[in-house]
Amino acid sequence: MTRWSHRSFLIISACLGLLVHPCLQAQEMGPLPPTPAGKDRPERKTTGWFRKPHAATPEEQLKFADGLLATGYKRKAARQYYALVARWHESPQAPVAQLAYAKLIEERGKDVEAFHEFQYLIDYFAGQFPFEEALDHQFRLANTVMTQRHCRFLFGGYIAPERALPLFEQIVKNGPQWQNAPQVQFNIGLIHEENKDYDEAIAAYEVIQVSYPNSAEAEDASFRRAQCLYILVNDAPRHEPGYRNALSALSLFLQTYPKSENAEAATKYLDELKERLAAMYYERAVFYDKVARRPASAVIAYADFIRNFPTSHLATEAGDRMDALKLEMEKRNEK
């Protein structure tokens, strides 16, 4: 490599490093932490050199900030709204200013920061603002975080829906009886499922079945919960309780939603798991019979198989073998 080409290589590498490194950092950051609530709510706003109130009273300050906003000076208006909240936190104008500030941050595309500003409003000014309006904003912001692409200039970017998890979880805490709470909870389940965190997804879908059984999301949540349990069985094919849980969930889904568009898939899963579980029971009986040479245990195992799977194509064979073993045991006892 010539001196010039080597130098060019170093320059290009450095430039690529500047481009790629922020994306790599973003990938490693993981989910964003939720805004604390209750006793652990965020610290109150304080004034600073760039955020000093212009007016002498909260009434005049709000009027001044509104004037800036009306004339298009949005950044200056945001600073003055912030200053009002910080300087006159207990005033009736503070929640009005905080709501306006949160909306301006949202308008600037700072989705996570805006979410936390609406959370500040909820934490500190309960009952002093349109609550459902704040939840609507948070819901939109969380959905944006869930679906937005990061570092688009690099191979089309990537989506990291798990970054929205703490936001959705916070919304459910804020308004568990809110009209969109089932959809929020469903999104939590979807994100866990997409990340293959099936236990967490199952728990999220269970909340919908228990807390929102009449919601539009209840049917899909019931099927997806059963499907996640089916997937877990595939990951642990010898885990008998897993079969039981999946079979129970699939049966419940089919009983509750027999006309669902997912009924065919659920029936297929159900039949498959029954057949596999039956094979496991039958193999256990054969093991005691042919390998371990323990006829008494084999008889119990064959009987267990027949009791649990009376319609299996192996039921007749199991019954015949059980009778033969009983007869052999009787002959031995007679001798």
N, C-alpha and C positions, 0 to 999 in steps of 0.2 A: 504494500500500500504506500503510495507516494505521500510526501509530507502534506500536500494540499488536500488529497482525498481523506487522509486521516483527520485533518483539521475539520473538514466538512462533516465527516461522520460524527465527530464530537459535538459539533454545533447542532446538527439535526437531532442527535440523541437527547441533548439538553432541552431542546424545544419540545420534543415528544414527552419528555419527563414532566415539563411544566403543564402540558395538556392533560396527560393521563393521571398524574398524581392526585389531583382533587377528586377525580372519580373513584380512584382506589380508596381514598380516605372515606368517601361517602359510602362505599360498599361495606367498609369495616365498621361504620358507626352503629349499625344495627337499629333497632326500633327507637323512636324518640320517647323520652320519658314523659309521662302524663303530668299535667299541671296538678300540684297537690291541692287538696281541698280540706275543708274543715279546720282542724287545729293546725294542719301543715300547709295552709294556703300560702301563696307567695307573699313576699314582703310588700308592704305598702309602697306606693310610688313616692318618690322624693324629688324636689326641684333641683335643677342643676343650672350651670352657667348658660347653657343653650336653651333651657326650658323655664325661664323665669316668666311669671305671669305679667302681662302687659297692664292689666287694670288693677284697681284697688279692691274690688269686691267680686264675688263669684258671679253676680248678676251681670256686671259690666264685662267681666272676662268672657262669659259665654256669648254675650252679644258681639264682642270683638272677634272671637274665634269663628262664630257663624258668619260674620261679615267677610272674613278672609276666605272662608270656604265658598261663599256665594260669588266672590269675584275671581275664583279660580286659583287662589294661592293655597293649594291643598297641603303642601308640606308645612308651611307656616301655620296653617290652621291646626294641623295635627299636633305641632309642638305646643300650641296654646291650649288645646283641649287637654293634652297631657299635663301641662302646668296647672290647669284648673283643678284636675283631680288630685294632683300632688299637694297643692297649697290649701285647698278647701275640701278635703276628703269627706267631711261630714255634711256638706251642704247639699241641698236638693238638686243643685246644678251638676254635682259630681257624676252621678250615674248617666245623665244626659250627655255629658262630655265624654265619658268613658265609652259609651255606645258609639258616638260619632268617631272617636279615635280608633276603635276597633274596626269600624267599617272602612276607614281610610287606609288602615294597614292591609286590610283584605283587598281593597281596590288596587294596591300596589303589588299584589301578587305574592305577598309574604304569608303564605297559607298557614304555616305552623305558628308563626308569631301572632297572626291575627286570631287563630284559634285560642291561644292562651290569653289574648286580650279580652275576648268574649268570656273566657273562663274567669278572668279577674272580675269582670262585671258580675258574674253569677256568684262568685265567692264573697264579694264585699257589699253588693248592693241588692240583696234579695228583696223582692217585692217592690222595687223602685224602677222597674223597666219592663218592657214586654218580654216575658220569659220565653215564650215559644218562638219569638223572632230570633232571639239569641241562639236557641237550639237549632233553628233552621240554618242559620249562618254556620254554626259549628258542623252540622251535618254535611253541608255543601263543601266546606273546607276539608273535612276528613275524607270525603269521596274524591276530592281532587288529589289529595296526598296519596290515596290508594291507587289511583290510576295514572298519575303523571309519570312521564319519562324523565330520567335523570341523565345528564351528560349526553344529550342528543347527538352532538358532533362526533361521538365515538361509537362507530358501528351501530348507529341508530338509537343508542341509549339503552337503558334498562328500566324496568318497573320494579319497585320495592314496596309492595302493598303492606308488608309487615310494619312499615314505618307509621302506618295509620292505625295500627292496633290500639295503642294507648289512647288515641284520640276517640275512637269509637267506644272504648271501654269507659272513658270519662263521660261521654254523652249519656250512656246507659245509667251511670251513677247520678248524673244531673237530673234526668227525667225518666225514671223506670216506667212510668205510666204514660209517657208522651206517645202521641199517635204513631210516630215513626220509630219508636223504640224496637219493635220487632224487626224492622229492616236493618236497624243498626246492629242488633244482636246477630242477625243472619250474616251480615258482613263480617263480623268477628269470626263466626264459624267458617265462612268461605276462605278467609285469609289463612286461618290455621290449617284448613284442609289443603289449600294450595301449597302451603309450606310442608305438607306431609306430617304435620303435628296432629295426628289423628285423635289422640286422647283429648287434646284441648278442643279440637273441633267437635267431638262427640259431646263434651261438656257444654259447649256453647249452644249446640242445637237442642240439647236437653232443656236448657233454660227457656227456649221458645215453646217447647211442648208443654212445659209446666206453667210458665207465666203468661204465655200468649197463645193458648190452644185454639182460639177462634180467629187468629190473624191470618192474613193471606200467605204468610211465610211458613205457617205451621206444617202444611203438607210437604213442601220441599225440605224443610228441616227434618221431618220424620224420615223421609227417604234417605237424605244424605247422612243422617246419623246411622241408619242401618247399613248403608253402603260403606261407611268408614269402619264399622265393626266387621263387615265382610272382608275388607282389605286387611285388617289386623289379623284375622284368621288365616289369611293367605301367608302372612309373615310368620305366623306361629302355628303351622298345620297340625301339631300334636297337642295343642292347648285346648282341652275339652271345655273349660268354662267359656272360652272365647266363642266356641261354636254355639253354646247355649245362649249367650248374650246376643249374638248375631241372629240366630233363629228367632228368638223372642222379638227382637226389634223388627225383623222383616215380617213376621206374622202380624204384629200389631199394626204395622203400616198397611198391610193388605186388608186387614179387618176394618181399619178406619177409613181408608181411601181406596176402595175396591175399583173405582173407575178412574184412578189416576193414570196419567200418561206414563208413569214409571212403574205401573203395576206389572207389566210384562217382565221388565228387568228384575224387579223384586222377586217375582215368582221363579225366575231362572236362578237367581242367587239362592233362594230358599231350597229349591229342589236339589241344587248342587251340594249345598252344605249338608242337607239331610243324607244324601247318598254317601258323602265323604265321612260323616260321623258314623253312619251305619257300618261302613267298611272298617272304621277304627274299632268299633265294638266287636265286629265279627273277627277281626285279626287278633284281638285280645283273647277271645274264646279259643281260636285255633292255636294260639301260642300255648295256652295252658293244656290244650288237648294233645297236640303233636310234638311240641318242643319240650315243655316243662314236664310232660307226663304226669299231670296232676288232674285226674279225672273229676274229682269233687269240685275243684275250682273251675274246671272247664264247664261242668254242668251249670254252675251258678252263672258263669259268663254267657253261655248260650241262652239261658233263661232270661238274663238281663237284656240280651240282644233282641229276643223275640218280644219281650214286654215293651221295649222302646221303639222297635221298628217292625210292627206286626205285618205291614204291607210290603216289606222288602222282598225282592225276588229270592233272597237267601234265607228267608224265614223258614220255609219248608225244609231245606237242607239242614238248617240249624236244629230244627225240632227233631228230625230223624237222628241226627248225630247225638243229641242230648238223650234221647230214648235209648240209643245203643249203649251209651256210656253208663246209664243207670242200670241197664241189664247186666253189663259186665261187672259193675260194682256189686250187684246183688249176688251174682254167681261166686264172686270171690269171698263174700261174707258167708255164703252157705258152706264153702269148703273149710 
